[in-house]
Amino acid sequence: MLYICSTPIGNLGDITPRAIEILKTADMVACETVGQTRKLLSALGISAKLVSYREGNRDSSGRKLIDNLKNGMNIALVSDAGVPCISDPGYRLVNDAYENSIPVGTIPGPSSVMAALSISGFSADSFLFLGFLPRKNAKREASWKEIAASPHTSVFFEAPHRIIRTIEELEKHINDRRICIARELTKKFEEIIRGYPAHVIKELRGKSAIQGEFVIAIEGRSESEQEEPDEEDIAEEIKKLESEGIKAGQTAKIIAEKFGIGKNKAYEIILSLREKDI
C-alpha cells in the first residue's frame, strides 16, 4: 500500500501519532530530500529505508517504487514539509499506483496553505491555490489577471528573494484588496504581515534580511467589484473631467473612487478612450 504521509511544516509537535506509526512500520519511505527526511526521522527516533523521489528522478524512481508496491511493500510518501502531492510530483506516483490497482491511503496533517488561510481573516469557503506563480511574463500576467478577477481568496507560494518584487507587482494589479503574507509558520520566528499591498511592501523593505518561504493570501474580489460599471457612464465622466482640465492621474483617481474600480484599471480606460479619439 502507498501511504501519503503528512509531516510537520516547522514544529515537530504537529506530527500525528498515526503518521509516526506509519513511518515506523513502512518498508520504505519515499522522500523529496533524503537529508531533510533523515533529520525528521532521527528526531522522532525512527530508522527507515529512504528513497529519493523528486521532480528530477520521478520517472526512474517512480517505476522502482511501483514495482516494490506491486511486490507487496508498504511505502510512505513524504515531502520536505507538509502534505505531499501539493506543488510537488507526488501526484504522479499516486496516479501510477491507481493505474496498477495499488491501494492508496492518506495520513492528513499540517499544511502551510491551510495554516495561512486560517490566520488570514479572509473567507475560505472557496479558494484558488496557485502554487508558485509562473516566471515568464505572459503567463505571470495571466495569473495576475486571474487573481484580480477571482471572487475567491487566492493563495500562492513565494521565495524570500522574490517576495518584494512579487508584492510590488501585486500592488500594480490589485492595490485595493488586503493581503496576508506568512513565513516560517509554526516555527520560532513565525511572522504574519497583513494589510494592503503598500503597507506590506513598507514592512518588508524595513527588514535587514528576509528569510523563509512565504505563503501569500489575497482576499477575493468583492460583490461590488464584480458588478461591472456601465462603460458609457465611465466614458462620459472621463470626458467631463478632462474638459475641466483635470490631469489623467487625478482623473483616474476620481473615476476609481466613483465607480469602484482599481486606479490602474481607470487609467487603462482613459488611455483607451484617447487612442479611439486619435
Backbone bond lengths (Angstrom), bond angles and torsions (degrees), N, CA, C in turn:
res aa  C-N    CA-C-N  psi(-1)  N-CA   C-N-CA  omega(-1)  CA-C   N-CA-C  phi
1 M - - - 1.467 - - 1.527 110.01 -
2 L 1.337 115.25 145.54 1.458 121.20 176.65 1.520 108.29 -101.28
3 Y 1.338 115.86 123.65 1.464 121.27 178.55 1.532 109.46 -106.97
4 I 1.322 116.45 126.28 1.465 121.72 175.66 1.527 105.72 -92.69
5 C 1.323 115.06 102.97 1.466 121.33 -166.10 1.535 112.04 -108.48
6 S 1.324 116.35 115.41 1.466 121.02 179.25 1.521 110.64 -77.42
7 T 1.331 115.56 142.96 1.463 121.41 179.14 1.527 109.48 -126.23
8 P 1.332 118.66 164.83 1.471 121.02 -177.15 1.527 112.98 -58.86
9 I 1.340 116.40 147.88 1.462 121.07 175.27 1.525 110.70 -91.58
10 G 1.325 116.43 -3.32 1.463 119.55 179.25 1.515 112.27 -178.69
11 N 1.323 115.68 -54.10 1.459 120.88 -176.64 1.529 110.03 -89.98
12 L 1.329 115.81 118.31 1.464 120.86 -176.50 1.523 111.81 -59.15
13 G 1.342 116.82 -27.74 1.455 120.74 -178.45 1.515 114.30 -67.05
14 D 1.338 116.86 -10.02 1.458 119.70 -177.91 1.521 113.88 -85.95
15 I 1.322 117.58 -5.60 1.465 118.50 179.09 1.522 109.12 -71.84
16 T 1.324 116.57 143.76 1.459 120.07 -176.27 1.537 110.90 -88.53
17 P 1.329 117.32 153.71 1.473 120.22 176.52 1.526 111.84 -57.39
18 R 1.335 116.19 -36.05 1.459 118.96 -179.53 1.520 111.04 -67.12
19 A 1.335 117.28 -38.92 1.465 120.34 177.75 1.524 110.31 -62.86
20 I 1.318 116.90 -42.30 1.473 121.46 178.39 1.527 110.00 -59.84
21 E 1.331 116.60 -43.76 1.463 120.61 -178.40 1.523 111.13 -64.10
22 I 1.333 116.82 -42.31 1.470 120.52 179.89 1.524 110.58 -65.09
23 L 1.333 117.10 -42.96 1.469 120.75 -179.73 1.530 111.39 -65.97
24 K 1.320 116.47 -31.03 1.471 120.51 178.32 1.521 111.76 -72.03
25 T 1.307 116.35 -39.07 1.467 120.01 -170.86 1.529 114.46 -97.78
26 A 1.330 117.92 -11.21 1.475 120.30 -179.35 1.528 110.72 -64.05
27 D 1.307 115.62 144.65 1.467 119.85 176.75 1.529 110.79 -71.18
28 M 1.315 116.38 -24.04 1.461 121.58 -176.00 1.523 108.66 -159.05
29 V 1.344 116.07 147.16 1.461 121.18 175.34 1.522 108.04 -118.24
30 A 1.320 116.44 116.79 1.467 122.01 176.22 1.522 107.38 -89.85
31 C 1.339 116.65 128.60 1.462 119.05 -171.16 1.525 112.11 -139.09
32 E 1.312 114.75 158.67 1.462 121.73 179.67 1.526 111.24 -69.26
33 T 1.340 115.81 -49.73 1.467 121.47 179.34 1.523 108.34 -131.15
34 V 1.325 116.40 117.11 1.470 120.76 -175.00 1.527 111.26 -58.84
35 G 1.330 117.52 -46.24 1.459 120.43 -177.93 1.511 112.71 -60.87
36 Q 1.322 116.58 -42.62 1.466 121.35 -179.75 1.524 110.69 -64.42
37 T 1.317 117.07 -44.47 1.466 120.72 -179.21 1.515 111.55 -69.03
38 R 1.336 116.57 -34.92 1.459 119.33 177.85 1.530 111.18 -62.69
39 K 1.327 116.58 -38.26 1.476 120.65 177.01 1.526 110.70 -61.91
40 L 1.326 115.67 -43.97 1.461 119.97 179.93 1.520 111.18 -62.37
41 L 1.329 116.52 -49.89 1.460 120.22 -178.02 1.523 111.35 -64.48
42 S 1.320 116.72 -37.14 1.464 120.20 177.77 1.524 110.91 -62.11
43 A 1.329 116.25 -41.20 1.466 120.34 179.16 1.519 111.35 -65.26
44 L 1.321 116.05 -26.84 1.464 120.93 179.63 1.531 112.33 -92.39
45 G 1.329 116.35 -1.25 1.458 120.31 -178.88 1.516 113.00 72.27
46 I 1.338 116.63 31.31 1.465 121.29 -177.08 1.528 110.26 -112.61
47 S 1.310 115.22 133.92 1.460 120.94 174.93 1.525 107.51 -112.44
48 A 1.316 116.87 122.26 1.463 119.61 -177.08 1.522 110.30 -145.57
49 K 1.330 116.03 156.26 1.456 120.76 174.98 1.522 108.43 -77.24
50 L 1.328 116.93 123.66 1.455 121.78 -177.06 1.532 110.92 -107.32
51 V 1.318 115.51 137.32 1.459 121.99 178.61 1.524 108.03 -130.55
52 S 1.332 117.27 132.99 1.459 121.38 -179.88 1.527 110.96 -74.26
53 Y 1.328 115.15 130.48 1.456 120.89 172.11 1.528 106.85 -139.07
54 R 1.332 116.35 107.33 1.469 121.30 -175.87 1.528 108.61 -147.27
55 E 1.318 116.09 179.84 1.465 120.69 -176.03 1.530 112.18 -56.93
56 G 1.320 116.70 -39.98 1.461 120.43 -175.57 1.518 115.06 -70.30
57 N 1.335 118.12 -22.81 1.470 119.16 -177.35 1.528 112.26 -130.39
58 R 1.326 116.45 17.88 1.466 119.60 -172.13 1.529 113.56 -59.12
59 D 1.319 118.01 -32.11 1.471 119.29 -178.01 1.528 111.35 -71.84
60 S 1.335 115.94 -53.24 1.470 119.30 -177.91 1.525 111.59 -68.46
61 S 1.333 115.92 -44.96 1.464 119.42 -179.50 1.523 110.56 -67.68
62 G 1.343 115.68 -38.15 1.466 119.57 -179.64 1.522 112.48 -61.13
63 R 1.341 116.44 -41.09 1.467 119.96 179.68 1.531 111.08 -61.62
64 K 1.332 116.21 -42.42 1.473 120.35 179.66 1.525 111.04 -66.08
65 L 1.325 115.85 -40.51 1.465 119.34 179.72 1.529 111.01 -64.53
66 I 1.320 116.49 -41.68 1.465 119.84 178.64 1.524 110.32 -63.49
67 D 1.338 117.11 -41.59 1.469 120.04 177.48 1.528 110.43 -59.58
68 N 1.330 117.18 -43.30 1.469 120.32 179.83 1.530 111.27 -65.77
69 L 1.325 116.11 -38.33 1.468 119.65 178.06 1.529 110.46 -65.90
70 K 1.321 116.76 -40.17 1.468 120.65 178.91 1.524 111.10 -65.47
71 N 1.340 116.34 -26.21 1.471 120.87 178.42 1.525 112.29 -86.14
72 G 1.349 116.37 7.44 1.469 119.44 172.89 1.515 115.97 100.05
73 M 1.340 118.14 3.22 1.465 120.15 178.80 1.530 111.23 -71.41
74 N 1.335 115.23 150.74 1.457 122.11 168.90 1.525 107.51 -101.20
75 I 1.316 116.56 122.87 1.469 121.23 -176.24 1.520 109.83 -123.87
76 A 1.325 115.32 133.02 1.466 121.11 175.47 1.523 108.41 -101.03
77 L 1.326 116.97 128.99 1.462 122.10 176.48 1.534 108.66 -102.55
78 V 1.342 116.18 124.97 1.468 120.33 178.23 1.533 109.08 -128.14
79 S 1.321 115.40 156.64 1.465 120.71 170.84 1.523 106.92 -104.68
80 D 1.327 117.82 -179.35 1.468 119.51 178.90 1.518 111.62 -62.67
81 A 1.335 116.34 -30.97 1.464 120.58 179.53 1.517 108.89 -164.58
82 G 1.324 115.98 140.27 1.450 120.34 175.41 1.514 113.97 86.56
83 V 1.334 114.73 -150.01 1.466 121.81 -174.89 1.524 110.55 -90.51
84 P 1.323 118.50 123.45 1.472 120.59 177.16 1.531 110.82 -62.38
85 C 1.322 115.05 159.14 1.469 123.65 175.56 1.526 113.43 77.33
86 I 1.332 117.98 1.61 1.459 121.13 175.35 1.521 106.54 -101.31
87 S 1.330 116.90 109.92 1.470 122.32 -175.72 1.524 112.31 58.21
88 D 1.327 117.16 35.22 1.462 121.23 170.28 1.529 107.79 -148.92
89 P 1.322 118.04 167.39 1.476 120.21 -171.54 1.517 114.96 -77.32
90 G 1.324 118.43 6.50 1.461 121.16 -177.47 1.510 114.20 -56.44
91 Y 1.330 116.63 -30.89 1.467 119.00 -178.17 1.519 111.47 -60.76
92 R 1.341 116.30 -27.91 1.470 119.27 179.56 1.529 110.66 -67.04
93 L 1.327 115.77 -39.32 1.457 119.69 178.41 1.527 110.18 -66.01
94 V 1.324 115.96 -40.20 1.467 120.32 177.43 1.524 109.88 -60.53
95 N 1.331 116.28 -46.14 1.466 120.60 179.73 1.524 111.32 -61.19
96 D 1.336 116.18 -42.24 1.468 120.22 178.39 1.526 111.00 -63.63
97 A 1.326 115.93 -36.88 1.466 119.70 178.80 1.530 110.48 -62.81
98 Y 1.328 116.39 -46.73 1.467 119.31 178.80 1.522 111.33 -60.60
99 E 1.342 116.45 -40.92 1.469 120.18 -178.64 1.528 112.15 -65.76
100 N 1.347 115.66 -20.85 1.467 120.59 178.45 1.525 111.95 -105.13
101 S 1.339 115.79 17.69 1.483 122.21 176.78 1.521 112.48 59.07
102 I 1.327 116.07 32.24 1.466 121.64 177.23 1.528 108.60 -94.96
103 P 1.315 118.94 126.84 1.470 120.60 -179.88 1.532 111.82 -66.96
104 V 1.324 115.22 144.96 1.467 122.25 -179.31 1.526 108.68 -125.04
105 G 1.333 115.62 132.41 1.462 119.83 178.10 1.523 110.45 -124.56
106 T 1.315 116.45 152.63 1.468 120.35 -179.65 1.522 111.48 -112.37
107 I 1.323 114.84 139.47 1.460 122.21 174.97 1.527 105.59 -115.97
108 P 1.330 118.53 90.46 1.471 121.21 -174.34 1.525 111.75 -63.29
109 G 1.329 114.22 160.07 1.460 118.36 179.58 1.513 112.09 -179.20
110 P 1.328 117.66 -155.03 1.463 122.30 -174.32 1.531 113.14 -60.84
111 S 1.340 115.21 144.27 1.459 121.99 177.75 1.522 108.48 -143.82
112 S 1.329 117.18 125.57 1.462 119.61 179.96 1.530 111.04 -65.74
113 V 1.333 116.66 -31.66 1.468 120.19 178.40 1.522 110.17 -63.54
114 M 1.334 116.30 -50.94 1.462 120.26 -179.12 1.528 111.59 -67.11
115 A 1.329 115.63 -36.69 1.467 119.33 179.22 1.523 110.38 -62.95
116 A 1.333 116.80 -44.70 1.466 121.12 -179.97 1.526 111.01 -65.39
117 L 1.321 116.91 -42.80 1.463 120.45 178.32 1.521 111.15 -60.38
118 S 1.320 116.08 -40.94 1.466 120.09 -174.67 1.521 112.94 -66.61
119 I 1.339 117.29 -25.37 1.461 119.77 -178.85 1.522 112.63 -107.21
120 S 1.340 117.33 4.39 1.462 119.97 -177.60 1.521 112.81 -75.60
121 G 1.316 116.13 -29.58 1.454 119.32 -174.58 1.515 112.70 81.50
122 F 1.347 117.05 8.01 1.457 121.83 179.02 1.530 109.23 -103.31
123 S 1.320 116.28 155.39 1.459 120.04 179.83 1.524 110.72 -61.26
124 A 1.322 115.43 133.93 1.468 120.47 176.81 1.524 110.39 -121.58
125 D 1.357 115.76 24.46 1.461 118.84 174.12 1.528 109.71 -59.63
126 S 1.316 115.32 -33.07 1.454 122.02 172.09 1.518 106.59 -150.12
127 F 1.318 117.24 146.89 1.465 119.29 179.89 1.517 110.53 -149.91
128 L 1.330 114.49 158.92 1.463 122.73 -178.72 1.521 108.10 -110.94
129 F 1.341 116.94 115.54 1.463 121.15 179.40 1.520 109.26 -102.97
130 L 1.332 116.79 128.46 1.463 121.48 -172.34 1.521 114.39 -118.03
131 G 1.334 118.55 6.51 1.469 119.67 -178.21 1.516 110.06 61.50
132 F 1.336 117.15 -129.42 1.468 122.39 170.88 1.526 107.88 -97.94
133 L 1.321 117.75 137.51 1.458 120.33 178.28 1.523 110.15 -65.76
134 P 1.334 117.64 150.12 1.475 120.78 178.13 1.526 110.67 -59.28
135 R 1.325 116.78 151.64 1.465 121.67 177.45 1.530 111.51 -86.33
136 K 1.351 116.76 -34.74 1.459 120.09 -175.99 1.525 110.38 -69.41
137 N 1.331 115.71 139.59 1.467 121.40 -171.35 1.521 114.25 -56.05
138 A 1.334 117.39 -47.25 1.465 120.28 -176.36 1.524 111.65 -63.28
139 K 1.336 116.49 -47.07 1.460 120.23 179.80 1.528 111.08 -68.66
140 R 1.317 116.27 -35.62 1.463 120.54 178.99 1.536 110.11 -65.74
141 E 1.319 115.42 -43.37 1.462 120.44 178.04 1.529 110.55 -60.61
142 A 1.322 116.26 -39.99 1.465 120.77 178.55 1.526 110.90 -63.53
143 S 1.339 116.26 -37.37 1.466 120.26 178.37 1.525 111.23 -65.16
144 W 1.330 116.41 -42.31 1.465 119.63 178.25 1.527 110.46 -61.45
145 K 1.322 116.58 -41.44 1.463 119.95 179.69 1.526 110.86 -65.09
146 E 1.334 116.08 -37.88 1.462 120.56 178.12 1.524 110.75 -63.89
147 I 1.331 116.27 -43.87 1.467 120.87 178.91 1.526 110.42 -64.42
148 A 1.344 116.29 -44.41 1.456 120.76 -177.75 1.525 111.54 -61.76
149 A 1.331 117.03 -34.26 1.463 120.80 -176.82 1.521 113.41 -87.60
150 S 1.330 117.24 -13.00 1.466 120.27 -172.30 1.533 112.91 -77.94
151 P 1.333 117.34 132.78 1.469 120.53 174.19 1.529 111.90 -80.18
152 H 1.330 115.76 -5.27 1.462 121.00 -177.92 1.534 110.92 -96.78
153 T 1.305 116.58 153.50 1.458 120.78 171.86 1.526 108.00 -62.53
154 S 1.328 116.63 133.76 1.464 121.52 179.78 1.526 109.62 -105.96
155 V 1.310 116.24 141.80 1.466 121.71 -178.31 1.521 109.26 -134.84
156 F 1.328 116.29 135.13 1.466 119.78 174.65 1.517 110.37 -154.06
157 F 1.332 115.84 166.93 1.459 122.81 -179.30 1.524 110.15 -97.19
158 E 1.330 115.84 156.08 1.460 119.82 171.56 1.522 110.11 -151.72
159 A 1.341 115.19 145.79 1.464 122.04 179.14 1.527 109.94 -80.54
160 P 1.333 118.04 153.49 1.473 120.78 -176.74 1.520 114.22 -60.99
161 H 1.344 117.90 -35.95 1.465 119.50 -177.14 1.531 113.10 -76.48
162 R 1.356 116.24 -8.43 1.462 119.03 178.58 1.528 113.32 -113.64
163 I 1.326 117.24 -1.87 1.467 119.79 -169.43 1.525 113.15 -63.82
164 I 1.340 118.45 -42.47 1.471 119.65 -178.08 1.519 110.32 -65.26
165 R 1.332 116.28 -45.66 1.469 119.81 178.78 1.524 110.79 -58.27
166 T 1.334 116.57 -41.84 1.463 120.54 -178.02 1.524 111.62 -65.72
167 I 1.322 117.53 -42.13 1.468 119.81 179.58 1.528 110.28 -69.45
168 E 1.323 116.98 -32.55 1.469 119.84 174.84 1.529 110.45 -63.18
169 E 1.323 116.49 -42.58 1.464 120.44 176.58 1.517 110.46 -63.40
170 L 1.324 115.18 -42.75 1.460 120.59 -179.80 1.525 110.47 -58.50
171 E 1.343 116.08 -42.18 1.463 120.12 -179.13 1.528 111.11 -62.27
172 K 1.324 116.67 -35.88 1.465 119.90 179.36 1.527 111.72 -65.72
173 H 1.332 115.79 -34.30 1.458 120.11 -176.29 1.528 113.42 -93.62
174 I 1.333 116.17 -36.13 1.472 120.45 -174.29 1.531 108.13 -141.38
175 N 1.317 117.28 79.60 1.467 118.63 -175.22 1.512 113.66 -93.70
176 D 1.346 116.77 -3.33 1.459 119.04 -174.80 1.526 113.25 -114.70
177 R 1.339 116.25 21.75 1.466 119.79 174.91 1.515 109.68 -126.11
178 R 1.300 115.79 147.73 1.460 120.19 -179.61 1.531 110.77 -75.18
179 I 1.310 113.77 149.38 1.458 120.19 175.60 1.525 108.84 -130.80
180 C 1.299 115.53 160.86 1.467 121.57 176.69 1.520 106.91 -135.13
181 I 1.325 116.95 121.15 1.460 119.59 176.60 1.527 108.61 -113.07
182 A 1.314 115.28 137.78 1.464 120.88 -176.27 1.519 109.39 -131.08
183 R 1.325 115.81 137.52 1.466 119.63 176.93 1.522 109.09 -135.98
184 E 1.306 115.66 156.08 1.466 122.55 178.27 1.538 111.86 53.08
185 L 1.316 116.50 39.10 1.466 120.52 -177.50 1.529 111.63 -56.77
186 T 1.305 115.00 133.92 1.479 127.11 -179.27 1.516 113.46 71.56
187 K 1.347 118.12 0.11 1.461 120.99 -179.09 1.526 110.85 -96.90
188 K 1.313 116.12 176.38 1.461 122.34 -176.64 1.523 111.91 -58.27
189 F 1.339 116.79 -40.27 1.467 120.35 -175.86 1.533 112.00 -103.88
190 E 1.327 115.90 34.11 1.464 120.45 176.41 1.527 110.11 -53.50
191 E 1.329 115.34 136.59 1.467 119.55 -178.99 1.518 110.55 -142.39
192 I 1.325 115.51 135.64 1.451 122.44 178.14 1.523 107.75 -123.40
193 I 1.324 117.28 128.44 1.469 121.84 173.71 1.519 106.97 -122.05
194 R 1.325 116.27 125.91 1.462 120.64 -173.46 1.517 109.91 -133.29
195 G 1.317 117.24 139.37 1.453 121.29 178.73 1.515 110.53 152.40
196 Y 1.325 116.54 -165.65 1.454 120.05 176.58 1.534 109.25 -77.39
197 P 1.328 117.56 156.15 1.471 120.56 -175.17 1.525 114.66 -50.27
198 A 1.325 117.67 -41.22 1.468 120.30 -178.27 1.529 111.20 -60.22
199 H 1.338 116.42 -39.65 1.468 120.68 178.65 1.527 110.60 -67.12
200 V 1.333 116.25 -42.82 1.468 120.31 -178.16 1.527 110.56 -64.46
201 I 1.336 116.70 -41.49 1.469 120.46 178.27 1.528 110.25 -60.79
202 K 1.308 116.73 -43.49 1.462 121.05 179.86 1.525 110.98 -60.29
203 E 1.329 116.20 -43.22 1.468 120.69 178.84 1.528 111.19 -62.84
204 L 1.321 116.44 -43.22 1.462 120.72 -178.25 1.529 111.60 -67.01
205 R 1.325 116.31 -41.75 1.462 119.92 -179.22 1.525 112.16 -66.70
206 G 1.320 116.59 -21.45 1.455 120.48 -179.92 1.516 113.72 -80.95
207 K 1.334 117.04 -2.20 1.461 120.71 -178.08 1.532 110.93 -92.07
208 S 1.298 116.00 142.35 1.465 120.73 178.62 1.522 111.17 -74.68
209 A 1.322 116.49 -28.47 1.471 121.20 178.62 1.520 108.62 -151.06
210 I 1.327 115.64 148.47 1.461 121.06 178.90 1.520 108.07 -124.02
211 Q 1.321 116.54 121.40 1.459 121.35 -177.79 1.517 110.07 -133.26
212 G 1.321 115.79 159.09 1.455 121.12 175.89 1.520 112.59 90.23
213 E 1.312 116.32 139.62 1.465 120.84 178.25 1.526 110.10 -67.92
214 F 1.330 116.19 141.71 1.456 121.68 -177.65 1.530 111.65 -104.05
215 V 1.330 114.54 147.30 1.455 121.64 166.48 1.524 105.89 -113.49
216 I 1.325 116.74 127.69 1.455 121.90 -177.05 1.524 109.31 -114.13
217 A 1.333 116.38 128.18 1.467 121.68 175.72 1.527 108.19 -117.33
218 I 1.327 116.68 135.41 1.459 122.80 -179.13 1.526 107.82 -124.93
219 E 1.332 116.88 126.01 1.459 117.91 -178.59 1.526 110.57 -65.14
220 G 1.327 115.36 149.00 1.454 120.83 -175.90 1.512 113.61 -72.68
221 R 1.302 114.42 165.07 1.450 121.61 178.57 1.519 109.87 -63.83
222 S 1.317 117.45 131.34 1.466 121.74 -177.32 1.522 110.97 -74.90
223 E 1.337 116.00 165.08 1.460 120.27 179.75 1.525 110.79 -61.54
224 S 1.324 116.41 -37.31 1.461 119.36 -179.69 1.529 110.84 -66.26
225 E 1.341 116.16 -34.13 1.467 119.70 177.12 1.514 110.63 -69.18
226 Q 1.337 115.91 -33.33 1.456 120.45 -176.03 1.523 112.49 -73.15
227 E 1.334 116.98 -22.78 1.457 120.42 176.71 1.522 108.33 -78.64
228 E 1.291 116.18 103.29 1.460 120.76 -175.15 1.527 110.93 -67.94
229 P 1.324 117.69 124.84 1.462 120.23 177.92 1.529 110.63 -67.80
230 D 1.311 116.10 155.42 1.456 121.88 -179.47 1.524 110.11 -67.46
231 E 1.332 116.63 123.35 1.462 120.79 -176.25 1.533 112.52 -64.24
232 E 1.331 115.97 -34.61 1.463 119.02 179.46 1.522 111.23 -65.97
233 D 1.353 115.23 -37.93 1.472 119.28 178.24 1.522 110.77 -64.91
234 I 1.341 115.72 -40.38 1.466 119.97 179.10 1.520 110.06 -64.44
235 A 1.342 116.06 -45.62 1.463 120.42 -178.80 1.531 111.15 -60.68
236 E 1.336 116.82 -42.78 1.461 120.78 179.71 1.523 111.26 -62.63
237 E 1.340 115.86 -41.25 1.466 120.04 -179.00 1.527 110.66 -67.74
238 I 1.321 117.38 -38.45 1.469 121.25 178.48 1.523 110.22 -62.93
239 K 1.341 115.95 -47.16 1.467 120.03 179.77 1.526 111.27 -61.24
240 K 1.316 116.58 -38.89 1.465 121.68 178.78 1.528 110.35 -62.59
241 L 1.323 116.68 -46.98 1.466 121.20 -178.42 1.529 110.96 -65.57
242 E 1.343 116.21 -41.94 1.461 119.62 -179.29 1.534 111.36 -67.18
243 S 1.338 116.30 -32.91 1.466 119.32 177.52 1.523 112.05 -66.53
244 E 1.328 115.17 -22.02 1.455 121.05 178.31 1.530 111.73 -88.30
245 G 1.345 115.61 2.20 1.460 120.04 177.23 1.509 115.02 83.63
246 I 1.310 117.49 13.68 1.467 120.71 179.99 1.525 109.40 -78.20
247 K 1.327 117.05 132.34 1.457 122.37 -176.43 1.534 111.17 -70.45
248 A 1.334 114.02 160.06 1.473 120.46 -174.31 1.525 113.09 -56.90
249 G 1.347 116.45 -43.43 1.463 119.34 -178.11 1.519 112.32 -60.36
250 Q 1.332 116.90 -44.82 1.457 121.44 179.48 1.527 110.87 -70.37
251 T 1.341 115.42 -37.01 1.467 119.66 177.12 1.531 110.42 -60.42
252 A 1.342 116.10 -44.76 1.467 120.83 179.57 1.525 111.04 -59.61
253 K 1.332 116.13 -40.29 1.467 120.56 -179.92 1.529 110.51 -64.72
254 I 1.324 116.79 -44.30 1.469 121.04 -179.10 1.531 110.49 -65.49
255 I 1.328 116.01 -44.58 1.468 120.59 179.91 1.532 110.98 -62.52
256 A 1.337 116.31 -42.59 1.472 120.77 -179.72 1.523 110.91 -59.69
257 E 1.321 116.35 -45.00 1.463 120.66 -178.48 1.534 111.71 -69.77
258 K 1.328 116.49 -39.96 1.465 119.98 -176.20 1.520 112.77 -71.34
259 F 1.347 116.66 -39.23 1.464 120.19 -174.36 1.533 113.78 -104.84
260 G 1.317 116.64 1.44 1.462 119.65 176.20 1.508 114.34 68.38
261 I 1.327 116.25 37.03 1.462 119.86 176.68 1.532 108.58 -119.15
262 G 1.328 116.94 166.19 1.458 120.64 179.59 1.523 111.08 -68.22
263 K 1.323 116.28 150.83 1.462 120.49 179.95 1.522 111.13 -61.67
264 N 1.333 117.20 -39.39 1.460 121.00 178.57 1.527 111.13 -62.30
265 K 1.349 115.43 -40.60 1.457 120.38 178.85 1.530 109.91 -63.90
266 A 1.337 115.75 -42.51 1.464 119.85 179.01 1.522 111.12 -60.96
267 Y 1.324 115.81 -41.13 1.461 120.52 -179.50 1.538 110.58 -66.09
268 E 1.335 117.05 -37.55 1.463 121.07 177.40 1.531 110.82 -61.71
269 I 1.345 116.26 -39.43 1.469 120.86 179.34 1.531 110.37 -65.53
270 I 1.330 115.33 -41.51 1.468 119.84 178.52 1.526 110.68 -59.48
271 L 1.329 116.47 -47.16 1.466 120.86 179.38 1.516 111.74 -63.23
272 S 1.340 115.79 -39.05 1.457 120.24 179.93 1.524 111.10 -63.35
273 L 1.348 116.53 -41.58 1.452 120.66 179.18 1.526 111.37 -65.06
274 R 1.331 115.62 -37.81 1.467 119.79 178.88 1.517 111.69 -64.52
275 E 1.367 115.02 -40.20 1.475 119.77 179.79 1.534 110.50 -63.96
276 K 1.322 116.39 -36.40 1.461 120.16 179.96 1.528 111.86 -67.76
277 D 1.331 114.43 -30.73 1.478 119.63 -178.31 1.524 113.13 -79.59
278 I 1.374 114.86 -15.64 1.474 117.91 -177.50 1.538 110.64 -72.84
